[in-house]
Amino acid sequence: MNHHVVCSGHPSPKKTKPLPSVIDGAYEWFFRYAASGGMPASWFGPAYSSLSGKPAYKSPLQLEIVSHCYNYANILSYQLSSLVLFPPKQTRICMTVYYEPTDLRTKEVLDYFSKQHVDNVHWNFCPLSREYLLRRAIGRNLAAKSTNADWIFFTDCDVLFRDNALDLLNNQLQQQHGLLVYPRFHMVSDLLPNDDEIFTDYTQTGMIRDIDPERFYPEERSRAVGGFQIARGDAARLGGYCGHISYYHRPVKRWRKCYEDRTFRWLLRTQGAAVEVPGFFRIRHAAKGRKGKAVGEK
């Protein structure tokens, strides 16, 4: 399989300016209200009725995983390591990571993994300027509109794919008729401080690392949320990630909370279907590296 590390096929975001904070806040409130059921989703996105029925898959199934990283290099190394340590055997993976090139620790991790050849894994590392990276919907929409995959997995860099999880997910996706799925259970850590051994001196022991699964416990989800939104590829190409709502694709000066996750489900007219797939792990971290100074601050 091709292991290129060029951001293949993903366009650059449309160049716009951040909104004034008052206007930004008004838009945010409006779409949170709309997505709570205050307005019909059909006013803001396409109809997906033409996609009903079981999709036709190629063999093997193509899955694109879309992640973001800003000041989380030590966590990202675990995510990418999980693909090296537990490579998929039945699934073709495109691992897309959006990052900011001046985040040197993250770039160091990506440079390292770009040299790791893993069967059925294509590395796709895509630079974005910071003000575009800090609104997660921008990268997700770029990937959604350009993906060639059968399914696209919108995740976060703290999620790991261990223990044959992606091939087991493949088996479940072959049986799905809907537009959105999520794993009912995944394993989570306690809320870990910055000095936890998971985070410290990761470059001194090599980039390829694994967690101790005994430190994790099961957590149940009731809908596709956050880093566990797995959408049909044809639905992603049709509607993007909130792709018809320009507000969610404007740059920001600070990290934005991801209220658009709920908007995405609202536009798809579903909370997602649960699948039973073990092997997904999430590292919970107390320190939020993405919540630094605003763009332009010194």
C-alpha positions as CSV (number, residue, x, y, z in Angstrom):
1,M,0.0,0.0,0.0
2,N,1.1,3.6,-0.7
3,H,2.5,5.2,2.4
4,H,2.8,8.8,1.1
5,V,2.6,11.6,3.7
6,V,1.3,14.3,1.5
7,C,-2.1,15.8,2.3
8,S,-3.5,14.1,-0.7
9,G,-6.8,15.4,-2.2
10,H,-7.7,17.7,0.7
11,P,-8.2,21.3,-0.3
12,S,-7.2,24.3,1.7
13,P,-9.8,26.1,3.7
14,K,-11.5,29.2,2.3
15,K,-9.6,32.3,3.5
16,T,-11.9,34.3,5.8
17,K,-11.4,36.4,9.0
18,P,-12.5,35.5,12.5
19,L,-15.8,37.1,13.6
20,P,-16.0,39.7,16.4
21,S,-16.6,37.8,19.7
22,V,-20.1,39.2,20.1
23,I,-21.2,38.1,16.6
24,D,-19.4,34.8,17.0
25,G,-21.3,34.2,20.3
26,A,-24.6,35.0,18.7
27,Y,-24.1,32.6,15.9
28,E,-23.0,29.9,18.3
29,W,-26.1,30.4,20.4
30,F,-28.3,30.3,17.3
31,F,-27.0,27.0,16.0
32,R,-27.1,25.4,19.4
33,Y,-30.8,26.4,19.6
34,A,-31.4,25.1,16.1
35,A,-29.7,21.8,16.7
36,S,-31.7,21.3,19.9
37,G,-34.8,21.0,17.7
38,G,-35.7,24.6,17.4
39,M,-35.5,24.6,13.6
40,P,-35.8,22.0,10.9
41,A,-32.5,20.5,9.8
42,S,-33.6,20.7,6.2
43,W,-33.2,24.5,6.3
44,F,-29.4,24.2,6.8
45,G,-28.3,21.0,5.0
46,P,-29.0,18.5,2.2
47,A,-31.6,15.8,2.3
48,Y,-29.9,12.4,2.8
49,S,-32.9,10.3,1.8
50,S,-31.2,9.3,-1.5
51,L,-28.6,7.5,0.5
52,S,-31.0,5.1,2.2
53,G,-30.3,1.4,2.1
54,K,-27.1,-0.6,2.5
55,P,-24.1,1.1,0.8
56,A,-22.1,-0.8,-1.8
57,Y,-18.6,-1.5,-0.4
58,K,-15.4,-2.2,-2.2
59,S,-13.3,-5.0,-0.8
60,P,-11.5,-4.4,1.4
61,L,-13.4,-1.6,3.1
62,Q,-11.8,1.8,3.0
63,L,-11.9,3.8,6.2
64,E,-10.5,7.3,6.7
65,I,-9.7,8.4,10.2
66,V,-9.5,12.1,10.8
67,S,-7.7,13.6,13.8
68,H,-6.5,17.0,15.0
69,C,-3.4,17.8,17.1
70,Y,-2.3,21.0,18.7
71,N,0.2,20.8,21.6
72,Y,-0.8,17.2,22.2
73,A,2.2,15.5,20.7
74,N,2.7,13.1,23.6
75,I,-0.9,11.9,23.2
76,L,-0.8,11.7,19.4
77,S,2.2,9.4,19.6
78,Y,0.0,6.8,21.3
79,Q,-2.7,7.1,18.7
80,L,-0.3,6.6,15.8
81,S,1.6,3.9,17.7
82,S,-1.7,1.9,18.0
83,L,-1.8,1.6,14.2
84,V,1.8,0.4,14.2
85,L,1.3,-2.1,17.0
86,F,-2.1,-3.3,16.0
87,P,-2.1,-3.0,12.2
88,P,-5.4,-3.7,10.4
89,K,-5.5,-6.8,8.3
90,Q,-8.9,-6.5,6.6
91,T,-9.3,-2.7,6.4
92,R,-7.6,-0.1,4.3
93,I,-6.9,2.9,6.5
94,C,-6.1,6.5,5.6
95,M,-4.9,8.2,8.8
96,T,-5.4,11.9,8.4
97,V,-4.0,14.3,11.0
98,Y,-4.4,18.1,10.9
99,Y,-1.6,20.0,12.6
100,E,0.0,23.4,12.8
101,P,3.6,23.4,11.4
102,T,5.1,25.6,14.1
103,D,3.9,23.1,16.7
104,L,7.4,21.5,16.6
105,R,6.8,18.6,18.9
106,T,3.8,17.5,17.0
107,K,5.7,17.9,13.7
108,E,8.5,15.7,15.2
109,V,6.0,13.0,16.0
110,L,4.6,13.1,12.5
111,D,8.0,13.1,10.9
112,Y,8.8,10.0,12.8
113,F,5.7,8.1,11.9
114,S,5.9,9.2,8.3
115,K,8.9,6.8,8.1
116,Q,6.9,3.8,9.6
117,H,5.6,1.5,6.9
118,V,2.5,-0.3,8.1
119,D,0.5,-2.6,5.9
120,N,-2.9,-1.2,5.0
121,V,-2.2,2.2,6.5
122,H,-1.7,5.4,4.4
123,W,-0.3,8.4,6.5
124,N,-2.0,11.7,5.4
125,F,-0.6,14.6,7.5
126,C,-2.2,18.0,6.6
127,P,-0.9,21.4,7.8
128,L,-3.3,24.1,8.8
129,S,-2.6,27.5,10.2
130,R,-3.5,27.8,13.8
131,E,-6.6,29.9,13.5
132,Y,-8.1,27.2,11.2
133,L,-6.9,24.3,13.2
134,L,-8.5,25.6,16.4
135,R,-12.0,25.2,15.0
136,R,-12.2,21.4,14.6
137,A,-15.1,21.5,12.1
138,I,-12.8,23.1,9.5
139,G,-10.5,20.2,9.1
140,R,-13.3,17.7,9.5
141,N,-15.2,19.4,6.7
142,L,-12.2,19.5,4.4
143,A,-11.7,15.7,4.9
144,A,-15.4,14.9,4.6
145,K,-15.9,16.7,1.3
146,S,-12.8,15.1,-0.3
147,T,-12.7,11.6,1.2
148,N,-12.7,8.5,-1.1
149,A,-13.5,6.2,1.8
150,D,-16.5,4.0,2.4
151,W,-16.7,5.4,5.9
152,I,-15.0,8.3,7.7
153,F,-14.2,8.2,11.4
154,F,-14.0,11.6,13.0
155,T,-11.9,11.2,16.1
156,D,-9.6,13.0,18.5
157,C,-5.9,12.5,19.0
158,D,-6.5,10.9,22.5
159,V,-8.3,7.9,21.0
160,L,-6.3,4.6,20.4
161,F,-7.2,1.7,18.1
162,R,-6.0,-1.5,19.9
163,D,-6.8,-5.2,19.9
164,N,-8.1,-5.6,16.4
165,A,-10.6,-2.8,16.9
166,L,-10.5,-1.5,13.3
167,D,-11.1,-4.9,11.7
168,L,-13.9,-5.6,14.2
169,L,-15.4,-2.2,13.3
170,N,-15.1,-3.2,9.6
171,N,-17.2,-6.3,10.2
172,Q,-19.9,-4.1,11.9
173,L,-19.9,-1.5,9.2
174,Q,-20.6,-4.1,6.6
175,Q,-24.0,-4.6,8.3
176,Q,-25.0,-0.9,8.7
177,H,-27.8,0.7,6.8
178,G,-27.7,4.1,8.5
179,L,-25.5,7.2,8.1
180,L,-23.7,7.4,11.5
181,V,-22.4,4.8,14.0
182,Y,-20.4,4.8,17.2
183,P,-19.0,2.2,19.6
184,R,-21.3,1.8,22.5
185,F,-18.4,1.2,24.9
186,H,-14.8,2.3,24.9
187,M,-12.1,2.2,27.6
188,V,-11.1,5.4,29.4
189,S,-8.4,6.4,31.8
190,D,-8.8,8.6,34.9
191,L,-8.3,12.3,34.4
192,L,-4.5,12.3,34.2
193,P,-2.2,15.1,35.4
194,N,0.7,16.4,33.2
195,D,3.3,14.6,35.3
196,D,1.7,11.2,34.7
197,E,4.1,8.7,33.2
198,I,1.9,8.4,30.1
199,F,2.9,12.0,29.2
200,T,6.4,12.4,30.5
201,D,9.7,11.8,28.5
202,Y,7.9,10.1,25.7
203,T,10.7,11.0,23.2
204,Q,13.3,9.4,25.4
205,T,11.9,5.9,25.1
206,G,11.0,6.0,21.5
207,M,7.9,7.3,19.7
208,I,6.2,3.9,19.4
209,R,4.5,3.3,22.8
210,D,1.5,1.6,24.3
211,I,-0.6,2.2,27.3
212,D,-1.2,-0.2,30.2
213,P,-4.8,-1.4,29.5
214,E,-5.2,-2.2,33.2
215,R,-5.4,1.5,33.9
216,F,-8.5,1.9,31.8
217,Y,-12.2,1.1,32.5
218,P,-15.3,0.9,30.3
219,E,-17.4,4.0,29.5
220,E,-20.8,3.7,27.7
221,R,-22.0,6.3,25.2
222,S,-25.6,6.9,24.1
223,R,-24.9,8.7,20.9
224,A,-22.1,9.5,18.4
225,V,-20.2,12.2,20.1
226,G,-16.8,13.9,20.1
227,G,-14.1,11.5,18.9
228,F,-16.5,8.7,18.1
229,Q,-18.5,9.8,15.1
230,I,-18.2,7.4,12.2
231,A,-20.1,8.5,9.1
232,R,-20.9,7.0,5.7
233,G,-18.5,8.3,3.1
234,D,-21.2,9.2,0.7
235,A,-23.0,11.2,3.3
236,A,-19.8,13.0,4.2
237,R,-19.2,13.9,0.5
238,L,-22.7,15.1,0.1
239,G,-23.0,17.3,3.2
240,G,-19.4,17.7,4.5
241,Y,-19.1,18.3,8.3
242,C,-21.8,20.9,8.8
243,G,-20.6,21.9,5.3
244,H,-23.5,24.1,4.4
245,I,-23.2,26.3,7.6
246,S,-20.4,28.8,6.9
247,Y,-20.2,29.9,10.5
248,Y,-18.5,26.6,11.4
249,H,-15.8,27.1,8.8
250,R,-14.6,30.5,9.9
251,P,-11.2,30.7,11.6
252,V,-11.0,31.6,15.3
253,K,-8.4,33.2,17.6
254,R,-9.0,30.6,20.4
255,W,-10.0,27.0,20.6
256,R,-13.8,26.6,20.2
257,K,-15.8,24.1,22.1
258,C,-17.1,21.5,19.7
259,Y,-20.8,22.3,19.8
260,E,-20.9,21.5,16.1
261,D,-20.8,17.8,17.0
262,R,-24.5,18.1,17.9
263,T,-25.2,20.1,14.8
264,F,-23.7,17.4,12.7
265,R,-26.0,14.8,14.2
266,W,-28.9,17.1,13.8
267,L,-28.2,17.6,10.1
268,L,-27.9,13.8,9.6
269,R,-31.2,13.4,11.5
270,T,-29.7,10.7,13.7
271,Q,-27.9,10.3,17.0
272,G,-26.1,7.4,15.5
273,A,-26.4,3.6,15.8
274,A,-24.4,1.8,18.5
275,V,-22.0,-1.0,17.5
276,E,-20.4,-3.4,19.8
277,V,-16.6,-3.1,19.1
278,P,-14.0,-3.6,21.8
279,G,-10.5,-2.2,21.5
280,F,-11.1,1.6,21.5
281,F,-9.2,3.4,24.3
282,R,-9.3,7.1,25.3
283,I,-6.6,8.9,27.3
284,R,-8.2,11.5,29.5
285,H,-5.9,14.5,30.2
286,A,-6.4,17.3,32.7
287,A,-4.1,19.9,31.0
288,K,-5.6,21.3,27.8
289,G,-2.7,22.2,25.5
290,R,-5.0,23.6,22.8
291,K,-6.3,26.3,25.2
292,G,-3.3,28.6,25.1
293,K,-3.0,32.2,24.1
294,A,-5.2,33.5,21.4
295,V,-3.8,33.9,17.9
296,G,-1.8,37.2,17.8
297,E,-1.3,37.3,21.6
298,K,2.3,37.5,23.0
